[in-house]
């Protein structure tokens, strides 16, 4: 499991998603002082639900390493969800006045890139397994051991 490069990409994605769950998204200047807003509090409750779905997809893609096709599909789906989160954060940055975003705002983009690289690795592994299967079947067909 750990020797495959896509597992390392998914592990990086999982660490970044878990980091997103516990960090501050941006700081707002209010009349009462500075208010820190976490990712769970953004656009209640929709962004938190999206973050929960992304967390579930990334962790599930990490643990289903025995099924390469399912792992590839989950990694691709989680990359799409992460890009959606990144688009939402860009929209919030452009429409709201006053928030100062943290550097963690680029994590969904990094998560999407890592998940796409993991999906590519799963696809390459699947092609290699199918190729070896064809060679094995050809040898059986011609009577060679």
Backbone as JSON Lines, residues from 0, in Angstrom:
{"i":0,"aa":"X","n":[0.81,-1.19,0.0],"ca":[0.0,0.0,0.0],"c":[0.87,1.26,0.0]}
{"i":1,"aa":"X","n":[1.81,1.36,0.91],"ca":[2.58,2.59,1.04],"c":[3.64,2.74,-0.05]}
{"i":2,"aa":"X","n":[3.95,1.68,-0.76],"ca":[4.97,1.77,-1.79],"c":[4.43,2.4,-3.07]}
{"i":3,"aa":"X","n":[3.13,2.54,-3.2],"ca":[2.55,3.15,-4.39],"c":[2.51,4.67,-4.21]}
{"i":4,"aa":"X","n":[2.89,5.39,-5.26],"ca":[3.01,6.84,-5.18],"c":[1.66,7.51,-4.97]}
{"i":5,"aa":"X","n":[0.58,6.9,-5.5],"ca":[-0.73,7.52,-5.34],"c":[-1.18,7.49,-3.88]}
{"i":6,"aa":"X","n":[-0.71,6.52,-3.12],"ca":[-1.04,6.48,-1.7],"c":[-0.39,7.66,-0.98]}
{"i":7,"aa":"X","n":[0.82,8.0,-1.38],"ca":[1.48,9.15,-0.76],"c":[0.77,10.46,-1.13]}
{"i":8,"aa":"X","n":[0.33,10.57,-2.39],"ca":[-0.44,11.75,-2.78],"c":[-1.74,11.85,-1.99]}
{"i":9,"aa":"X","n":[-2.41,10.72,-1.81],"ca":[-3.66,10.74,-1.05],"c":[-3.41,11.02,0.43]}
{"i":10,"aa":"X","n":[-2.28,10.58,0.95],"ca":[-1.92,10.87,2.34],"c":[-1.68,12.37,2.53]}
{"i":11,"aa":"X","n":[-1.01,12.99,1.56],"ca":[-0.81,14.45,1.61],"c":[-2.15,15.16,1.55]}
{"i":12,"aa":"X","n":[-3.04,14.71,0.68],"ca":[-4.37,15.3,0.57],"c":[-5.15,15.17,1.87]}
{"i":13,"aa":"X","n":[-5.07,14.0,2.48],"ca":[-5.77,13.77,3.74],"c":[-5.24,14.69,4.84]}
{"i":14,"aa":"X","n":[-3.93,14.84,4.91],"ca":[-3.34,15.73,5.92],"c":[-3.79,17.18,5.7]}
{"i":15,"aa":"X","n":[-3.86,17.6,4.44],"ca":[-4.29,18.97,4.16],"c":[-5.77,19.19,4.47]}
{"i":16,"aa":"X","n":[-6.6,18.18,4.19],"ca":[-8.03,18.31,4.5],"c":[-8.24,18.37,6.0]}
{"i":17,"aa":"X","n":[-7.53,17.54,6.73],"ca":[-7.67,17.57,8.2],"c":[-7.16,18.9,8.75]}
{"i":18,"aa":"X","n":[-6.1,19.44,8.14],"ca":[-5.62,20.75,8.55],"c":[-6.68,21.82,8.29]}
{"i":19,"aa":"X","n":[-7.37,21.72,7.16],"ca":[-8.44,22.67,6.86],"c":[-9.55,22.63,7.9]}
{"i":20,"aa":"X","n":[-9.8,21.45,8.44],"ca":[-10.88,21.31,9.43],"c":[-10.58,22.07,10.72]}
{"i":21,"aa":"X","n":[-9.31,22.3,11.01],"ca":[-8.96,22.89,12.3],"c":[-8.28,24.26,12.2]}
{"i":22,"aa":"X","n":[-8.27,24.88,11.03],"ca":[-7.61,26.17,10.89],"c":[-8.61,27.28,10.63]}
{"i":23,"aa":"X","n":[-8.1,28.49,10.67],"ca":[-8.9,29.69,10.42],"c":[-8.81,30.05,8.95]}
{"i":24,"aa":"X","n":[-9.98,30.35,8.37],"ca":[-10.02,30.7,6.95],"c":[-9.59,32.15,6.73]}
{"i":25,"aa":"X","n":[-10.19,33.05,7.47],"ca":[-9.83,34.46,7.33],"c":[-10.19,35.21,8.59]}
{"i":26,"aa":"X","n":[-9.72,36.45,8.65],"ca":[-9.98,37.32,9.79],"c":[-10.78,38.51,9.31]}
{"i":27,"aa":"X","n":[-11.85,38.81,10.02],"ca":[-12.7,39.96,9.7],"c":[-12.48,41.07,10.71]}
{"i":28,"aa":"X","n":[-12.46,42.29,10.22],"ca":[-12.39,43.44,11.12],"c":[-13.82,43.86,11.43]}
{"i":29,"aa":"X","n":[-14.24,43.69,12.66],"ca":[-15.59,44.07,13.08],"c":[-15.49,45.24,14.05]}
{"i":30,"aa":"X","n":[-16.61,45.91,14.35],"ca":[-16.56,47.0,15.33],"c":[-16.09,46.55,16.71]}
{"i":31,"aa":"X","n":[-16.3,45.28,17.02],"ca":[-15.89,44.75,18.32],"c":[-14.43,44.32,18.35]}
{"i":32,"aa":"X","n":[-13.78,44.3,17.2],"ca":[-12.38,43.86,17.12],"c":[-12.23,42.89,15.95]}
{"i":33,"aa":"X","n":[-11.23,42.06,16.05],"ca":[-10.98,41.08,15.0],"c":[-11.74,39.8,15.3]}
{"i":34,"aa":"X","n":[-12.37,39.26,14.26],"ca":[-13.1,38.01,14.4],"c":[-12.5,36.98,13.46]}
{"i":35,"aa":"X","n":[-12.1,35.84,14.01],"ca":[-11.54,34.78,13.19],"c":[-12.66,33.83,12.78]}
{"i":36,"aa":"X","n":[-12.69,33.52,11.5],"ca":[-13.74,32.65,10.95],"c":[-13.08,31.37,10.45]}
{"i":37,"aa":"X","n":[-13.55,30.23,10.96],"ca":[-12.98,28.95,10.52],"c":[-13.7,28.48,9.26]}
{"i":38,"aa":"X","n":[-13.17,27.44,8.65],"ca":[-13.78,26.91,7.44],"c":[-15.16,26.32,7.71]}
{"i":39,"aa":"X","n":[-15.38,25.83,8.92],"ca":[-16.69,25.28,9.26],"c":[-17.74,26.37,9.35]}
{"i":40,"aa":"X","n":[-17.36,27.61,9.62],"ca":[-18.3,28.7,9.78],"c":[-18.6,29.45,8.49]}
{"i":41,"aa":"X","n":[-17.9,29.15,7.4],"ca":[-18.12,29.85,6.15],"c":[-19.46,29.47,5.55]}
{"i":42,"aa":"X","n":[-20.26,30.49,5.22],"ca":[-21.53,30.28,4.52],"c":[-22.33,29.15,5.18]}
{"i":43,"aa":"X","n":[-22.62,29.3,6.44],"ca":[-23.26,28.24,7.24],"c":[-24.42,27.63,6.49]}
{"i":44,"aa":"X","n":[-24.63,26.35,6.56],"ca":[-23.74,25.24,6.87],"c":[-23.11,24.65,5.62]}
{"i":45,"aa":"X","n":[-23.29,25.3,4.48],"ca":[-22.96,24.67,3.2],"c":[-21.48,24.38,3.03]}
{"i":46,"aa":"X","n":[-20.62,25.29,3.39],"ca":[-19.19,25.06,3.23],"c":[-18.71,23.96,4.16]}
{"i":47,"aa":"X","n":[-19.27,23.89,5.35],"ca":[-18.94,22.83,6.29],"c":[-19.36,21.46,5.77]}
{"i":48,"aa":"X","n":[-20.52,21.4,5.12],"ca":[-20.97,20.15,4.53],"c":[-20.03,19.74,3.4]}
{"i":49,"aa":"X","n":[-19.65,20.72,2.58],"ca":[-18.71,20.44,1.48],"c":[-17.36,19.97,2.02]}
{"i":50,"aa":"X","n":[-16.92,20.56,3.1],"ca":[-15.66,20.14,3.73],"c":[-15.78,18.73,4.29]}
{"i":51,"aa":"X","n":[-16.92,18.41,4.87],"ca":[-17.15,17.05,5.38],"c":[-17.16,16.03,4.26]}
{"i":52,"aa":"X","n":[-17.81,16.36,3.13],"ca":[-17.84,15.46,1.98],"c":[-16.43,15.25,1.44]}
{"i":53,"aa":"X","n":[-15.66,16.33,1.34],"ca":[-14.29,16.21,0.84],"c":[-13.45,15.35,1.77]}
{"i":54,"aa":"X","n":[-13.6,15.53,3.07],"ca":[-12.86,14.73,4.04],"c":[-13.2,13.25,3.88]}
{"i":55,"aa":"X","n":[-14.49,12.96,3.76],"ca":[-14.94,11.58,3.6],"c":[-14.38,10.96,2.32]}
{"i":56,"aa":"X","n":[-14.44,11.69,1.21],"ca":[-13.96,11.16,-0.07],"c":[-12.46,10.89,-0.06]}
{"i":57,"aa":"X","n":[-11.69,11.81,0.51],"ca":[-10.24,11.65,0.52],"c":[-9.82,10.49,1.43]}
{"i":58,"aa":"X","n":[-10.43,10.39,2.6],"ca":[-10.1,9.29,3.51],"c":[-10.52,7.95,2.9]}
{"i":59,"aa":"X","n":[-11.7,7.92,2.27],"ca":[-12.17,6.69,1.63],"c":[-11.25,6.29,0.48]}
{"i":60,"aa":"X","n":[-10.81,7.26,-0.31],"ca":[-9.87,6.96,-1.4],"c":[-8.55,6.43,-0.86]}
{"i":61,"aa":"X","n":[-8.16,6.88,0.31],"ca":[-6.91,6.41,0.91],"c":[-7.02,4.96,1.38]}
{"i":62,"aa":"X","n":[-8.17,4.56,1.89],"ca":[-8.28,3.23,2.49],"c":[-8.74,2.15,1.53]}
{"i":63,"aa":"X","n":[-9.23,2.49,0.33],"ca":[-9.67,1.45,-0.62],"c":[-8.56,1.14,-1.63]}
{"i":64,"aa":"X","n":[-7.36,0.94,-1.14],"ca":[-6.21,0.75,-2.01],"c":[-6.25,-0.58,-2.76]}
{"i":65,"aa":"X","n":[-7.09,-1.51,-2.36],"ca":[-7.14,-2.8,-3.06],"c":[-7.97,-2.71,-4.35]}
{"i":66,"aa":"X","n":[-8.81,-1.72,-4.47],"ca":[-9.62,-1.53,-5.67],"c":[-9.13,-0.28,-6.39]}
{"i":67,"aa":"X","n":[-8.28,-0.49,-7.39],"ca":[-7.66,0.64,-8.09],"c":[-8.68,1.5,-8.83]}
{"i":68,"aa":"X","n":[-9.67,0.88,-9.45],"ca":[-10.67,1.63,-10.22],"c":[-11.48,2.53,-9.27]}
{"i":69,"aa":"X","n":[-11.93,1.97,-8.15],"ca":[-12.7,2.77,-7.18],"c":[-11.84,3.88,-6.6]}
{"i":70,"aa":"X","n":[-10.58,3.57,-6.31],"ca":[-9.67,4.58,-5.77],"c":[-9.47,5.72,-6.77]}
{"i":71,"aa":"X","n":[-9.34,5.37,-8.05],"ca":[-9.17,6.38,-9.08],"c":[-10.41,7.27,-9.19]}
{"i":72,"aa":"X","n":[-11.59,6.67,-9.14],"ca":[-12.83,7.45,-9.24],"c":[-13.03,8.34,-8.02]}
{"i":73,"aa":"X","n":[-12.74,7.82,-6.84],"ca":[-12.88,8.63,-5.63],"c":[-11.89,9.79,-5.62]}
{"i":74,"aa":"X","n":[-10.67,9.55,-6.08],"ca":[-9.67,10.62,-6.13],"c":[-10.1,11.7,-7.13]}
{"i":75,"aa":"X","n":[-10.65,11.29,-8.26],"ca":[-11.12,12.26,-9.25],"c":[-12.31,13.06,-8.7]}
{"i":76,"aa":"X","n":[-13.24,12.38,-8.06],"ca":[-14.4,13.06,-7.49],"c":[-13.99,14.03,-6.38]}
{"i":77,"aa":"X","n":[-13.04,13.62,-5.54],"ca":[-12.59,14.53,-4.48],"c":[-11.82,15.71,-5.06]}
{"i":78,"aa":"X","n":[-11.14,15.52,-6.19],"ca":[-10.47,16.65,-6.85],"c":[-11.49,17.65,-7.38]}
{"i":79,"aa":"X","n":[-12.6,17.15,-7.91],"ca":[-13.66,18.04,-8.39],"c":[-14.28,18.81,-7.24]}
{"i":80,"aa":"X","n":[-14.52,18.14,-6.12],"ca":[-15.08,18.82,-4.94],"c":[-14.09,19.86,-4.41]}
{"i":81,"aa":"X","n":[-12.81,19.53,-4.4],"ca":[-11.79,20.49,-3.92],"c":[-11.72,21.71,-4.84]}
{"i":82,"aa":"X","n":[-11.83,21.49,-6.15],"ca":[-11.84,22.63,-7.07],"c":[-13.09,23.49,-6.87]}
{"i":83,"aa":"X","n":[-14.2,22.85,-6.56],"ca":[-15.41,23.6,-6.24],"c":[-15.22,24.45,-4.99]}
{"i":84,"aa":"X","n":[-14.58,23.88,-3.99],"ca":[-14.28,24.65,-2.76],"c":[-13.37,25.83,-3.07]}
{"i":85,"aa":"X","n":[-12.36,25.6,-3.92],"ca":[-11.44,26.67,-4.27],"c":[-12.17,27.78,-5.02]}
{"i":86,"aa":"X","n":[-13.06,27.4,-5.93],"ca":[-13.85,28.39,-6.64],"c":[-14.73,29.19,-5.7]}
{"i":87,"aa":"X","n":[-15.31,28.53,-4.72],"ca":[-16.15,29.21,-3.74],"c":[-15.31,30.2,-2.92]}
{"i":88,"aa":"X","n":[-14.12,29.81,-2.52],"ca":[-13.25,30.71,-1.77],"c":[-12.84,31.92,-2.61]}
{"i":89,"aa":"X","n":[-12.58,31.7,-3.9],"ca":[-12.24,32.83,-4.79],"c":[-13.43,33.77,-4.91]}
{"i":90,"aa":"X","n":[-14.62,33.19,-5.06],"ca":[-15.83,34.02,-5.13],"c":[-16.01,34.84,-3.85]}
{"i":91,"aa":"X","n":[-15.78,34.22,-2.7],"ca":[-15.91,34.94,-1.43],"c":[-14.88,36.06,-1.34]}
{"i":92,"aa":"X","n":[-13.69,35.8,-1.81],"ca":[-12.64,36.82,-1.77],"c":[-13.0,38.01,-2.65]}
{"i":93,"aa":"X","n":[-13.59,37.73,-3.81],"ca":[-13.92,38.81,-4.74],"c":[-15.17,39.59,-4.34]}
{"i":94,"aa":"X","n":[-16.11,38.98,-3.63],"ca":[-17.37,39.65,-3.32],"c":[-17.41,40.3,-1.94]}
{"i":95,"aa":"X","n":[-16.74,39.73,-0.97],"ca":[-16.78,40.29,0.37],"c":[-15.73,41.36,0.54]}
{"i":96,"aa":"X","n":[-16.06,42.34,1.33],"ca":[-15.09,43.4,1.62],"c":[-14.54,43.21,3.02]}
{"i":97,"aa":"X","n":[-13.27,43.37,3.14],"ca":[-12.68,43.38,4.46],"c":[-12.03,42.12,4.96]}
{"i":98,"aa":"X","n":[-12.34,40.92,4.42],"ca":[-11.66,39.77,5.02],"c":[-10.2,39.68,4.6]}
{"i":99,"aa":"X","n":[-9.39,39.26,5.53],"ca":[-7.98,39.0,5.25],"c":[-7.81,37.49,5.3]}
{"i":100,"aa":"X","n":[-7.6,36.88,4.13],"ca":[-7.51,35.43,4.04],"c":[-6.15,34.95,4.51]}
{"i":101,"aa":"X","n":[-6.14,33.76,5.04],"ca":[-4.91,33.1,5.48],"c":[-4.3,32.35,4.31]}
{"i":102,"aa":"X","n":[-3.08,31.88,4.49],"ca":[-2.4,31.14,3.44],"c":[-3.02,29.76,3.22]}
{"i":103,"aa":"X","n":[-3.84,29.29,4.15],"ca":[-4.48,27.98,4.0],"c":[-5.57,27.99,2.93]}
{"i":104,"aa":"X","n":[-5.86,29.15,2.38],"ca":[-6.9,29.25,1.37],"c":[-6.5,28.54,0.07]}
{"i":105,"aa":"X","n":[-5.21,28.27,-0.12],"ca":[-4.77,27.56,-1.33],"c":[-4.75,26.04,-1.13]}
{"i":106,"aa":"X","n":[-5.07,25.55,0.06],"ca":[-5.06,24.12,0.32],"c":[-6.0,23.34,-0.6]}
{"i":107,"aa":"X","n":[-7.24,23.81,-0.87],"ca":[-8.09,23.03,-1.79],"c":[-7.47,22.86,-3.17]}
{"i":108,"aa":"X","n":[-6.73,23.83,-3.65],"ca":[-6.07,23.7,-4.94],"c":[-4.96,22.64,-4.88]}
{"i":109,"aa":"X","n":[-4.19,22.64,-3.81],"ca":[-3.14,21.64,-3.63],"c":[-3.75,20.25,-3.47]}
{"i":110,"aa":"X","n":[-4.88,20.17,-2.76],"ca":[-5.59,18.9,-2.59],"c":[-6.04,18.38,-3.95]}
{"i":111,"aa":"X","n":[-6.59,19.26,-4.77],"ca":[-7.07,18.85,-6.09],"c":[-5.91,18.34,-6.95]}
{"i":112,"aa":"X","n":[-4.8,19.02,-6.91],"ca":[-3.63,18.59,-7.7],"c":[-3.13,17.22,-7.22]}
{"i":113,"aa":"X","n":[-3.02,17.04,-5.91],"ca":[-2.57,15.76,-5.36],"c":[-3.55,14.63,-5.71]}
{"i":114,"aa":"X","n":[-4.84,14.91,-5.66],"ca":[-5.83,13.89,-5.98],"c":[-5.79,13.52,-7.46]}
{"i":115,"aa":"X","n":[-5.58,14.5,-8.33],"ca":[-5.47,14.19,-9.75],"c":[-4.21,13.38,-10.05]}
{"i":116,"aa":"X","n":[-3.12,13.69,-9.37],"ca":[-1.9,12.9,-9.52],"c":[-2.1,11.47,-9.0]}
{"i":117,"aa":"X","n":[-2.86,11.34,-7.91],"ca":[-3.16,10.0,-7.38],"c":[-4.03,9.22,-8.35]}
{"i":118,"aa":"X","n":[-5.02,9.89,-8.95],"ca":[-5.88,9.21,-9.93],"c":[-5.05,8.76,-11.14]}
{"i":119,"aa":"X","n":[-4.12,9.57,-11.54],"ca":[-3.24,9.21,-12.66],"c":[-2.37,8.0,-12.3]}
{"i":120,"aa":"X","n":[-1.87,7.96,-11.08],"ca":[-1.09,6.81,-10.62],"c":[-1.92,5.55,-10.57]}
{"i":121,"aa":"X","n":[-3.16,5.64,-10.11],"ca":[-4.06,4.48,-10.1],"c":[-4.31,3.98,-11.51]}
{"i":122,"aa":"X","n":[-4.5,4.9,-12.44],"ca":[-4.74,4.53,-13.83],"c":[-3.52,3.82,-14.42]}
{"i":123,"aa":"X","n":[-2.33,4.32,-14.14],"ca":[-1.11,3.68,-14.64],"c":[-0.92,2.29,-14.04]}
{"i":124,"aa":"X","n":[-1.24,2.14,-12.76],"ca":[-1.16,0.81,-12.14],"c":[-2.15,-0.15,-12.78]}
{"i":125,"aa":"X","n":[-3.35,0.33,-13.06],"ca":[-4.35,-0.52,-13.68],"c":[-3.92,-0.95,-15.08]}
{"i":126,"aa":"X","n":[-3.34,-0.03,-15.84],"ca":[-2.84,-0.39,-17.17],"c":[-1.72,-1.43,-17.08]}
{"i":127,"aa":"X","n":[-0.85,-1.3,-16.09],"ca":[0.24,-2.26,-15.92],"c":[-0.31,-3.64,-15.55]}
{"i":128,"aa":"X","n":[-1.31,-3.69,-14.68],"ca":[-1.9,-4.97,-14.29],"c":[-2.6,-5.62,-15.49]}
{"i":129,"aa":"X","n":[-3.34,-4.84,-16.26],"ca":[-4.01,-5.38,-17.45],"c":[-3.0,-5.88,-18.48]}
{"i":130,"aa":"X","n":[-1.9,-5.17,-18.62],"ca":[-0.86,-5.6,-19.55],"c":[-0.26,-6.93,-19.11]}
{"i":131,"aa":"X","n":[0.03,-7.07,-17.84],"ca":[0.59,-8.33,-17.33],"c":[-0.43,-9.46,-17.48]}
{"i":132,"aa":"X","n":[-1.7,-9.16,-17.31],"ca":[-2.75,-10.17,-17.47],"c":[-2.8,-10.65,-18.92]}
{"i":133,"aa":"X","n":[-2.69,-9.73,-19.87],"ca":[-2.71,-10.1,-21.29],"c":[-1.52,-10.99,-21.64]}
{"i":134,"aa":"X","n":[-0.35,-10.65,-21.1],"ca":[0.83,-11.46,-21.36],"c":[0.64,-12.86,-20.78]}
{"i":135,"aa":"X","n":[0.11,-12.95,-19.59],"ca":[-0.14,-14.24,-18.95],"c":[-1.13,-15.07,-19.77]}
{"i":136,"aa":"X","n":[-2.2,-14.45,-20.23],"ca":[-3.21,-15.15,-21.03],"c":[-2.63,-15.61,-22.36]}
{"i":137,"aa":"X","n":[-1.79,-14.81,-22.98],"ca":[-1.17,-15.17,-24.25],"c":[-0.25,-16.38,-24.05]}
{"i":138,"aa":"X","n":[0.48,-16.41,-22.94],"ca":[1.36,-17.56,-22.67],"c":[0.54,-18.82,-22.42]}
{"i":139,"aa":"X","n":[-0.58,-18.7,-21.73],"ca":[-1.43,-19.86,-21.5],"c":[-2.0,-20.39,-22.81]}
{"i":140,"aa":"X","n":[-2.37,-19.48,-23.67],"ca":[-2.99,-19.83,-24.94],"c":[-2.02,-20.61,-25.84]}
{"i":141,"aa":"X","n":[-0.75,-20.24,-25.81],"ca":[0.25,-20.89,-26.66],"c":[0.93,-22.06,-25.96]}
{"i":142,"aa":"X","n":[0.53,-22.37,-24.74],"ca":[1.06,-23.54,-24.05],"c":[2.41,-23.35,-23.4]}
{"i":143,"aa":"X","n":[2.84,-22.12,-23.25],"ca":[4.12,-21.87,-22.59],"c":[3.9,-21.64,-21.12]}
{"i":144,"aa":"X","n":[4.92,-21.95,-20.33],"ca":[4.82,-21.73,-18.89],"c":[5.51,-20.49,-18.48]}
